[in-house]
Each structure stands twice: as C-alpha cells, then as structure tokens.
C-alpha cells in the first residue's frame, strides 16, 4: 500500500492544518511506504501571512502561524521554510514597489519581536545580511533611490528593534558615507535612522563613533543631497536641544562705537495659555511673540508659505504633496494636489494673478519628475496654467516675484554642468508675461556669479528693478534686471583669506523693508544692512553691515522682517526656538525669546518658514502645523 497526502492551506487555516496533519501522521506512520503528509504551498502560505502583518491587529495571530510553519515538519524542511520566508521579504517587502506605494517596511519587521528565540536568530541574521549587502552595492550619487529605499528603512527599523546595535549602525553608515559609490545609500540610511530612533543615536552611541559619523557627514557636499542634509542636521540639532534651554544673552559681533548693553535674560519658552501670558519685566509691552493658535491640515513638514493680500489668504506647501489655501478663520478653503513634488518655495504674482510653486521631485512618486516652477490661475480657482521645467535643471531652490507691478520672477537654480557632480549655480530672471506657453519660457537673464547653491532671494523695497540673492558661498549679491551682471555686494573682505563674504557660513534667509536688509545664516549671525549704502560704494562696490549679532549660538533658519505691524522688528527661528528682535536701535538690538507651544499635542519642532501677514506671524513647522503668533 502506498499513501501520499498533500494539502493546500490558506493563511487562516494553519492551526487547523497542523491539527489535521498531526492526526494524519498518527494514522499513517505505521503504514509501510506511506509518505509523511505535507503542505505543498508553503511559500504562498508565508507570503499571505507576511502580507497580513501590515495590519497591527493581525500581528500576534500571523506571527503565531508563521512560527508553526517554521517549526512544523509538515510544512517542509526547517531550512527550506526559513529560505522561503527570507525570499518573501526580499522579493515582496524589500522591493521598490513598496516605496512607490508609500507603504512602510516597519510593520512587517515587527515579526522579529514575536518569533521565539529558536527561530528568530536564523531569520534575523539572514535578513540583516540581505539588507546590508543590498545597501553596500556601488551606485552613482544620482541613482534612483527607490531601488533601496525599503532597505534603508528596514535598516533603521532593525536598529530601533535592537537587532543591529547603535554603535554598529553608526560605524556602518560612516564607512558608506566615506565612499562616493555608497554615499547615496548611506545618506538615506542615516535619514531614516534619524527619523525613527534619533534618541538612541544621540544617547546610547559611543561618543567616538558618533563623532566619526559627524566627520563623515561633513564631507557630504553634493548638491543632490542638499535637502537630505538639511533635514538630518535639523533633526540632530533639534533632538540635542529638545529641552529648549534659555538662550544666552545676544552679543553684537560687530561692535558699535560704544558697547551695546546686554539684554535681560530671556524666559524659557513654555506652552501658550488662553489670554495674554505674563511677560518678563524686561520685555517692552507690545513687542513679545506669543503663540495662540495653530492651523492644522498638512500631513507632512510644511516647508514654505506665501500671502495673497488681495484675498487675505495664507497659502502653504510642503512635503505631503499638497498646497493649502487658508481663509481668515484658519480653515482650509482649497487644496491643490502636487503628488509628484515637494513644494519648497512659492510666491503670488499679483499682476498676473498667478500662484507660482517651486517643486523638488518626490522620490516616491509613481512617475519620475524634474524640478519645476508650476503656475496656477488664482482667478480661475487655482486652475493649472502649466509649468516651466528646463531639462538641464537639477534643482530650483528658491523664487521671488519682483513686486506688484511687475511680471518679473527670479529663481535660484542648479544647472547640469560639464561635470555631472558639480552643478552650475545661477540666478535666473523670467518674464512670465512673455508668452502664453509657460513650457517654452526661457530666462531673460541668467546670472552666473555665485559659486555655490543660491539659497534665498529678496527684492529691493525701494527699487522694483533691483533684487538680491544669498548663497551657500557666503555672499550677498545685488542685481539690476536691466544689467547683465551684479551691481553691488553686501559684506566685507576676510583679512586672512581675502575672500569677500557677508557671513561665515551658508546664508539661509533674507528679508527687506524700507531701507533695511536683514540676512541670517548657518553661522548663527543676523546682519543688518543699510540699502542706501549701495549708492555710496558705487556700481559693483561692497557695502559693510551696520550691525552683526548672534542670537543663541545655533544656525538661524529663517528671518521675517517685511510686513510686521511694528517698525524695526524682526522674527527669526533657530533650532532652539523662535525670537523677536527689536531693532529700533540697530546698535543695541534687543532679542526676546517667543512663547511657543511645547505640549504633548504640539511639541516644539524647528520652523522652516516665517511670514508676517494680517498683523500676526505665521510659522511653518515640521510637526506638521502652522503656528500663529501675536504680539503682546
């Protein structure tokens, strides 16, 4: 007699199959020549069970069923079952398709927390080896990161689950960062690790390994990683200063003829309360910033905002692929979907009634995209009007309209250079009224004097033909739309290097009103410039600052000066907090720490943009939300 029994089992039938197979085994084990009863679709069975791990409510049951398969002889040789399980993770979970669908790897790796030690070790070791082997492959820096995004997230999750030690993770990322051919994967790995377990990295990593990681990070200079590096540095600084200590009193770095009096100690930020909070005795009445409400609607970091004065509408955009138009009550009046891009800058062009958006391609988008400036017709309910996206653009970093009576738009752009890894940095001037087909729009002028990324732009408040650019090359340059080259610079000559520069590190933001330009940078300084000095230094001359000061020693991310209801008052944001600065006497500025939200519902996170409008200050956070500050 010869008996052979095979079963096809569904994922929810594993327990029943185990009982049935046990019974069949007892009935047939005394029959000579009988093959042990077996399940013939183990691989498909594991695939279905692993897929169900995406539902947290099924984690325990699915994990128990997978354990039975790995331990049960009727499902095949244990080694073969482990191979099948690894194949499911390799081909289904760690695949580009998961990233393109915006699905996370993390829920599937929770299986490791449920497997018994006897089964976990074998699978865990094989999975770690698979993930690291894939991430360590040689690639160009501009590779499509969707090919390893799931692996990078898996690596970070394995660190969080302590399958990979934090010291081992730091050393691995450091080694990969130091090699150009593995740098793209390393940046992505670090970004995900910072996202999911930054506390572990900062508090439990060996200081030597952490410092080596920072040193390797400093070598990452490729423009393609600019946004990754900004995010990583912001997260590291924010986590290190999460308690938000009271900043030290600001000291002018460029001394006035008489020493500036030090301001009274600023109060530590605290949660806003209904009504007007008690102000410190040293704070002038009517000059302190108090958070009193938040605009909620975005689902990702809010990168940028603009204001439409004709309709009294705040408009915001960011990482979630949407642009929100807010009414005066702080409610979303309209939503514009931009699924292929992260919105990094925006402006309203009043004369042409267009909303202009600068976009960075979303690496998770189904269809690949290029950097672009998109236009939407405000009078037609924000109907799309097209976009201009020249093929040789690698990045559009900032944009600015040249005033209410102009059709001029200036942008900071990175072009494909002779060396693919060294883009050409330019300021471009466009006339958006030059034609009806935006896709064919070409620059009127292309200014090529900056040597590194153009990070910010602003207009000259007294002359509609002038505009100003700031850059990672530490310079501030003044341009006239009627001229083919710069007409001035703000800054001084470094006495040791003889380099002309306005800041000691990258300039992050500028704003101008009346005859004043305010610039801030990664060097932690705020500079006050008198625009009228341009006339005295002549065409192409160099104008020095009136005042230069430190705020709290941290990099300053944004400044908002124009549109403030009080004259001579600026708001700035750093990794530590947000500050109001009274510039009535620019030789003796008075900084005051703002009262921010810092509760469980609205924890403090760095603000990416600031905008004065409707008599209040809007601050775009990565929480994500937009906090609103009034002056009290």
C-alpha positions in Angstrom: 0.0 0.0 0.0 1.3 3.5 -0.9 -0.2 6.6 0.6 0.7 10.2 -0.3 -1.2 13.1 1.1 -0.7 16.8 0.1 -2.6 19.8 1.4 -3.2 23.3 0.1 -3.6 25.6 3.0 -4.9 29.2 3.3 -3.2 31.7 5.7 -6.1 31.5 8.2 -6.0 27.7 8.2 -2.5 27.0 9.5 -3.7 26.0 13.0 -6.4 23.7 11.6 -3.8 22.3 9.1 -1.4 21.5 11.9 -4.1 19.5 13.8 -5.1 17.7 10.7 -1.6 16.9 9.7 -0.8 15.6 13.2 -3.9 13.3 13.0 -3.0 12.1 9.5 0.6 11.4 10.7 -0.6 9.3 13.5 -2.9 7.3 11.2 -0.2 6.7 8.5 3.0 6.4 10.5 2.5 2.6 10.9 1.8 2.1 7.2 4.9 0.9 5.4 5.8 3.2 2.4 3.5 6.0 3.4 5.0 9.4 2.8 4.5 11.9 5.6 1.6 14.2 4.9 2.8 17.6 3.7 1.7 21.1 2.7 2.7 21.8 -0.9 2.2 25.6 -1.0 4.4 26.8 1.9 5.8 29.7 0.0 2.4 31.1 -1.0 1.2 30.5 2.6 4.1 32.5 4.1 3.5 35.3 1.6 -0.1 35.7 2.6 0.7 35.6 6.3 3.6 38.2 5.9 1.3 40.5 4.0 -1.2 40.4 6.8 1.4 41.8 9.2 0.7 45.2 7.7 -2.5 45.1 9.9 -1.4 45.6 13.5 -4.4 43.8 14.8 -3.2 40.6 13.0 0.4 40.8 14.2 0.0 38.2 17.0 -2.1 35.7 15.1 0.0 35.9 11.9 3.3 35.6 13.9 2.0 32.6 15.7 1.0 30.9 12.4 4.5 31.7 10.8 6.1 30.2 13.9 4.1 27.0 13.4 5.3 26.8 9.8 8.9 27.3 10.7 8.7 24.7 13.5 6.3 22.2 11.8 7.9 19.3 9.8 4.7 19.0 7.7 5.5 22.4 6.0 8.9 21.3 4.7 12.4 21.2 6.0 13.0 24.0 8.5 15.9 25.3 6.5 13.7 25.5 3.4 11.0 27.3 5.3 13.5 29.9 6.5 14.7 30.3 2.9 11.1 30.8 1.7 10.4 33.4 4.5 13.5 35.3 3.5 12.6 35.2 -0.1 9.2 36.6 0.7 10.8 39.6 2.5 13.4 40.0 -0.3 11.1 39.9 -3.2 7.9 41.3 -1.8 8.6 43.5 1.2 12.1 44.9 0.3 11.0 45.9 -3.2 10.8 49.3 -4.9 7.1 48.8 -5.4 6.5 49.1 -1.6 8.2 52.6 -1.6 6.3 53.7 -4.7 3.1 52.8 -2.9 4.2 54.9 0.1 4.0 51.8 2.3 6.3 51.3 5.2 8.5 48.3 5.9 8.3 48.7 9.6 5.1 46.8 10.3 6.4 43.7 8.6 9.6 43.7 10.7 7.6 43.5 13.9 7.5 39.8 13.2 11.0 39.7 14.8 9.6 40.7 18.1 7.2 37.8 18.1 9.3 34.9 16.9 10.7 32.6 19.6 14.5 32.8 20.1 15.0 29.5 18.4 13.5 30.8 15.1 14.3 34.5 15.3 18.1 34.2 15.2 18.4 32.3 11.9 15.9 34.6 10.1 17.2 37.8 11.7 20.8 37.1 10.7 19.9 36.3 7.2 17.7 39.4 6.8 20.4 41.7 8.2 22.9 40.2 5.7 20.5 40.7 2.9 19.7 44.3 3.8 23.4 45.3 4.2 24.6 43.5 1.1 22.0 45.4 -1.0 22.8 48.8 0.6 26.6 48.4 0.1 26.3 48.0 -3.6 28.2 50.5 -5.7 25.9 53.2 -7.2 26.2 56.7 -8.6 25.1 59.6 -6.4 22.1 60.4 -8.6 20.8 56.8 -8.6 17.0 56.3 -8.3 16.8 55.8 -4.5 13.5 53.9 -4.8 15.7 50.9 -5.6 17.0 50.8 -2.0 14.6 53.0 0.0 12.8 50.0 1.6 16.2 48.5 2.6 17.3 51.8 4.2 14.0 51.9 6.2 14.5 48.3 7.1 18.0 49.1 8.4 16.7 51.9 10.6 13.9 49.7 11.9 16.4 46.9 12.7 18.3 49.5 14.7 15.2 50.5 16.5 14.3 46.9 17.3 18.0 46.4 18.6 18.6 43.7 16.0 21.5 46.0 14.9 23.4 47.8 17.7 23.5 51.6 17.5 27.3 51.5 17.6 27.4 49.1 14.7 24.8 51.2 12.8 26.9 54.4 13.2 30.1 52.7 12.1 28.4 51.1 9.1 26.8 54.4 7.9 30.2 56.2 8.5 32.0 53.7 6.3 29.4 54.0 3.5 29.3 57.8 3.7 33.1 58.0 3.1 32.8 56.3 -0.2 31.1 58.2 -3.1 29.9 55.0 -4.6 27.9 54.1 -1.5 27.1 57.6 -0.3 23.5 57.8 -1.7 22.5 54.7 0.3 24.3 56.0 3.4 22.5 59.3 3.3 19.2 57.6 3.0 20.1 55.1 5.8 21.0 58.0 8.1 17.9 59.9 7.3 15.7 57.0 8.1 17.7 56.2 11.3 17.4 59.8 12.5 13.7 59.7 11.7 12.9 56.5 13.7 15.4 56.3 16.5 17.3 59.6 16.9 17.2 59.4 20.8 19.0 56.1 20.6 21.7 57.5 18.3 22.3 60.6 20.5 22.2 59.0 23.9 23.4 55.4 23.5 26.0 55.6 20.7 29.7 55.6 21.7 30.8 59.2 21.5 33.8 58.3 19.4 31.6 56.5 16.8 29.2 59.4 16.8 31.9 62.0 16.3 33.3 59.9 13.4 29.8 59.8 11.9 29.6 63.6 12.2 33.0 64.0 10.5 31.9 61.8 7.6 28.7 63.8 7.3 30.7 67.0 6.9 32.2 65.5 3.7 28.8 65.2 2.0 28.8 68.2 -0.3 26.9 67.0 -3.4 24.0 69.3 -4.3 21.7 66.3 -4.8 21.8 65.6 -1.1 21.1 69.2 0.0 17.6 68.6 1.3 18.6 65.3 3.0 21.5 67.1 4.8 19.2 70.0 5.9 16.7 67.5 7.3 19.4 65.4 9.1 21.1 68.4 10.6 17.8 69.9 11.7 16.8 66.7 13.4 20.1 66.2 15.1 20.2 69.8 16.4 16.5 69.7 17.5 16.9 66.5 19.4 20.1 67.7 21.1 18.2 70.8 22.3 14.8 69.4 22.7 14.5 70.7 26.3 14.8 74.2 24.7 17.2 75.8 27.2 17.1 79.6 27.7 19.5 81.1 25.2 22.4 83.2 26.3 22.1 86.9 26.0 23.0 88.0 22.5 26.2 89.9 22.0 26.9 92.1 18.9 29.7 90.5 16.9 30.5 93.8 15.1 30.9 96.3 17.9 29.3 99.7 17.8 31.4 102.7 18.9 30.0 102.2 22.4 29.4 98.6 23.8 25.8 97.5 23.3 24.0 96.8 26.6 23.3 93.1 27.1 19.6 92.3 27.1 18.0 90.9 30.2 17.9 87.1 30.3 15.1 85.7 28.1 12.5 83.4 29.6 12.4 79.8 28.7 9.7 79.0 26.1 6.6 77.5 27.6 3.2 76.4 26.4 0.8 79.1 25.4 -2.2 79.7 27.6 -5.5 81.3 26.8 -5.4 85.1 27.1 -2.2 87.1 27.4 0.6 85.3 29.3 2.6 87.3 31.9 5.6 88.9 30.2 9.0 89.2 31.7 9.7 92.6 33.3 12.4 93.4 30.7 10.2 92.8 27.7 8.8 96.0 26.2 5.0 95.9 26.0 3.7 95.2 22.5 7.0 93.5 21.4 6.8 89.9 22.6 5.7 87.0 20.4 3.0 84.7 21.9 1.8 81.5 20.1 -2.0 81.4 20.4 -3.4 79.0 17.8 -2.3 76.6 15.1 -3.5 75.9 11.5 -3.9 72.1 11.1 -4.3 70.4 7.7 -1.0 69.3 6.3 0.2 65.7 6.9 3.9 66.4 6.3 6.5 69.0 7.1 5.4 72.5 6.0 8.3 74.0 4.0 7.0 77.3 2.7 4.3 79.9 2.8 3.1 83.0 0.9 0.4 85.5 1.4 -2.2 86.8 -1.1 -3.1 90.3 0.1 -5.9 90.7 -2.4 -7.8 87.8 -1.0 -6.3 87.9 2.5 -5.3 84.2 2.1 -2.3 82.4 3.6 -1.1 79.7 1.2 1.3 76.9 2.4 3.0 73.9 0.9 5.4 71.1 1.9 6.3 67.5 1.9 2.8 66.0 1.8 2.4 66.9 -1.9 -0.4 69.4 -1.3 -0.8 73.2 -1.3 -3.4 74.5 1.1 -5.2 77.9 0.8 -6.4 79.1 4.2 -9.2 81.6 4.9 -9.0 84.3 7.6 -10.5 81.9 10.2 -7.6 79.4 9.7 -9.7 76.9 7.8 -8.7 75.2 4.6 -10.6 76.9 1.8 -8.9 75.0 -1.1 -6.5 72.2 -1.6 -4.1 71.8 -4.6 -2.6 68.4 -5.2 1.0 68.3 -6.3 1.7 64.5 -6.0 5.0 64.4 -7.9 6.8 67.1 -6.0 7.7 68.5 -2.6 6.7 72.2 -2.6 9.8 74.1 -1.4 9.1 77.7 -2.4 6.1 79.7 -3.5 5.0 83.3 -4.4 1.9 85.1 -5.5 2.4 87.2 -8.7 -0.2 89.9 -8.2 -0.1 91.5 -11.6 -0.7 88.2 -13.5 -2.9 86.7 -10.7 -0.8 83.6 -10.6 0.4 81.3 -7.8 3.9 80.1 -8.5 5.3 77.0 -6.9 8.9 75.7 -6.9 9.0 72.0 -6.6 11.6 69.3 -5.8 10.8 65.9 -7.2 9.2 63.4 -4.8 11.4 60.3 -4.9 8.3 58.2 -4.0 6.2 59.4 -6.9 5.0 56.8 -9.3 6.1 58.8 -12.3 9.6 60.3 -12.3 9.6 64.1 -12.4 12.0 67.0 -12.8 12.4 70.2 -10.8 9.8 72.8 -11.9 8.0 76.0 -11.4 4.3 75.5 -11.7 1.7 78.2 -12.2 -1.9 78.3 -11.1 -4.5 80.8 -12.1 -5.9 82.4 -8.9 -8.9 84.0 -10.6 -9.9 80.6 -12.0 -10.0 78.8 -8.7 -6.3 77.9 -8.9 -6.6 76.1 -12.2 -3.3 74.8 -13.6 -1.6 77.2 -16.1 1.4 75.0 -16.9 5.0 74.9 -15.7 8.5 75.6 -16.9 10.9 72.8 -16.2 14.0 73.0 -18.5 15.7 69.7 -19.0 19.1 70.9 -17.8 17.8 71.9 -14.3 18.9 69.8 -11.3 17.2 71.9 -8.7 15.1 75.0 -8.3 16.0 76.2 -4.7 14.1 79.5 -4.4 11.9 82.0 -6.3 10.7 85.6 -5.8 8.3 87.9 -7.7 9.7 91.4 -8.4 6.7 93.3 -7.0 3.0 94.1 -7.5 3.5 96.0 -10.8 5.9 93.6 -12.4 5.7 90.3 -14.3 9.3 89.5 -13.4 10.2 86.4 -11.5 13.7 85.4 -10.2 14.8 81.9 -9.3 17.8 80.2 -7.8 18.7 77.2 -9.9 21.3 74.5 -10.2 22.1 73.6 -13.8 23.7 70.4 -15.2 27.3 71.4 -15.6 30.2 69.9 -17.5 30.9 67.7 -14.5 27.6 65.9 -13.6 28.6 66.0 -9.9 29.3 69.8 -9.9 26.3 71.8 -11.0 26.4 75.3 -12.2 24.7 77.7 -9.8 22.7 80.6 -11.4 20.1 83.3 -10.7 17.5 83.4 -13.5 15.2 86.2 -14.4 12.0 85.3 -16.2 9.2 87.4 -17.7 6.0 85.3 -17.1 4.0 87.7 -19.4 6.4 86.9 -22.3 4.1 84.2 -23.7 1.1 82.1 -23.1 3.0 78.8 -23.2 4.9 78.5 -19.9 6.6 75.3 -21.0 8.6 77.3 -23.5 9.6 80.1 -21.1 13.3 80.9 -21.2 15.2 83.3 -18.9 15.6 86.9 -19.9 18.9 86.9 -18.0 21.0 84.2 -16.4 23.4 85.5 -13.8 26.3 83.1 -13.1 28.5 84.7 -10.4 27.6 82.6 -7.4 29.9 79.6 -6.9 27.6 77.5 -4.7 23.9 76.9 -4.2 21.6 80.0 -4.3 19.6 79.7 -1.1 17.4 82.8 -0.9 16.2 85.8 -2.8 14.5 89.1 -1.9 13.5 92.3 -3.6 14.7 95.8 -3.0 11.8 97.6 -1.4 12.6 101.0 -2.9 13.6 100.0 -6.5 11.5 97.5 -8.5 14.4 96.8 -10.8 16.7 95.5 -8.1 16.8 92.1 -6.4 19.2 90.4 -4.0 20.5 86.9 -3.7 22.1 85.0 -0.9 24.1 81.8 -1.3 26.0 78.9 0.3 29.1 80.6 -1.0 28.5 83.2 1.9 28.0 86.1 -0.4 25.0 88.5 -0.9 24.9 90.0 -4.4 22.7 92.7 -5.8 21.3 92.6 -9.3 19.6 95.0 -11.6 17.2 93.4 -14.2 18.5 96.0 -16.7 22.1 94.8 -16.3 23.8 91.6 -17.3 26.0 91.4 -14.1 25.8 92.2 -10.4 25.6 95.9 -9.5 26.7 95.5 -5.8 27.5 93.3 -2.9 27.0 93.3 0.8 29.8 92.1 3.0 33.4 92.6 4.0 36.8 91.2 3.0 38.1 88.4 5.2 41.5 89.6 6.4 43.1 86.1 6.3 41.7 84.7 3.0 40.8 88.0 1.3 37.5 86.4 0.4 34.5 88.8 0.0 31.7 87.5 2.1 28.7 88.5 4.1 28.5 85.6 6.6 31.0 82.9 7.8 28.8 80.1 6.5 25.8 79.5 4.3 23.2 82.3 4.1 19.8 80.8 4.8 17.3 83.6 4.6 16.9 87.4 3.8 14.1 89.9 4.1 14.0 93.7 3.3 11.7 96.6 4.2 12.2 100.4 3.9 15.9 100.9 3.6 17.0 97.8 5.6 18.1 94.3 4.5 18.3 91.6 7.2 20.2 88.4 6.5 20.8 85.3 8.6 22.9 82.2 8.3 24.2 78.9 9.5 27.0 80.8 11.3 24.3 81.8 13.8 24.6 85.5 13.0 22.0 88.2 12.0 23.3 91.0 9.9 21.6 94.4 9.5 22.5 96.2 6.2 21.6 99.7 5.1 20.4 99.5 1.4 21.3 103.2 0.9 25.0 102.4 1.3 24.9 100.9 -2.2 24.8 104.4 -3.7 27.9 105.4 -1.8 30.0 102.4 -2.8 29.2 102.7 -6.5 28.4 100.0 -9.1 29.9 96.7 -8.1 31.0 98.0 -4.7 31.0 96.2 -1.3 28.8 97.6 1.5 29.6 96.6 5.1 27.0 95.7 7.7 25.6 98.3 10.2 25.4 95.6 12.8 26.1 91.9 13.2 24.9 89.8 16.2 24.5 86.3 17.5 21.0 85.1 18.7 21.5 81.8 20.6 24.6 80.3 19.0 22.6 78.0 16.8 22.1 78.2 13.0 19.4 80.7 12.1 16.9 79.1 9.6 14.6 82.0 8.7 14.0 85.7 9.2 10.8 87.6 8.7 11.0 91.4 8.6 8.7 92.9 6.0 5.0 93.1 6.8 5.5 93.3 10.5 2.9 95.5 12.2 5.6 97.2 14.2 8.5 99.0 12.6 12.1 97.9 13.1 11.1 94.4 14.4 12.3 91.1 13.0 11.4 87.5 13.9 14.0 84.7 13.5 13.9 81.0 14.1 16.7 78.7 15.1 17.0 75.0 16.1 16.4 76.1 19.7 13.4 78.4 19.3 11.8 81.5 17.8 12.8 85.0 18.7 11.5 88.6 18.3 14.3 91.2 17.9 13.7 94.9 18.5 15.9 96.8 16.0 14.8 100.3 16.9 18.4 101.0 17.8 20.4 98.7 15.5 23.5 99.2 17.5 21.8 97.8 20.6 19.3 95.1 19.4 17.0 93.5 22.0 16.2 89.8 21.3 13.3 88.2 23.2 12.5 84.5 23.2 9.0 83.8 22.0 6.4 81.8 24.0 5.8 78.7 21.8 3.7 75.7 22.1 5.6 72.8 23.7 2.9 70.4 24.9 2.1 66.8 24.1 -0.2 67.7 21.3 2.1 70.4 19.8 5.7 69.5 20.7 8.3 72.1 19.6 9.9 71.4 16.3 12.1 73.8 14.2 10.2 76.2 11.9 11.0 76.1 8.2 9.4 79.4 7.2 8.1 82.6 8.8 5.7 85.1 7.3 4.2 88.3 8.6 0.6 88.8 7.4 -2.7 90.2 8.7 -0.9 91.6 11.7 0.4 88.3 13.0 3.4 86.0 12.4 2.8 82.6 10.8 5.5 79.9 11.5 5.6 76.7 9.4 6.6 73.7 11.4 7.6 70.1 10.6 5.1 68.8 13.3 3.3 69.4 10.9 1.3 72.5 11.5 1.4 76.3 11.1 1.6 78.2 14.5 0.3 81.7 14.7 1.9 84.3 17.0 0.5 87.6 18.0 2.4 90.5 19.7 1.6 91.2 23.3 
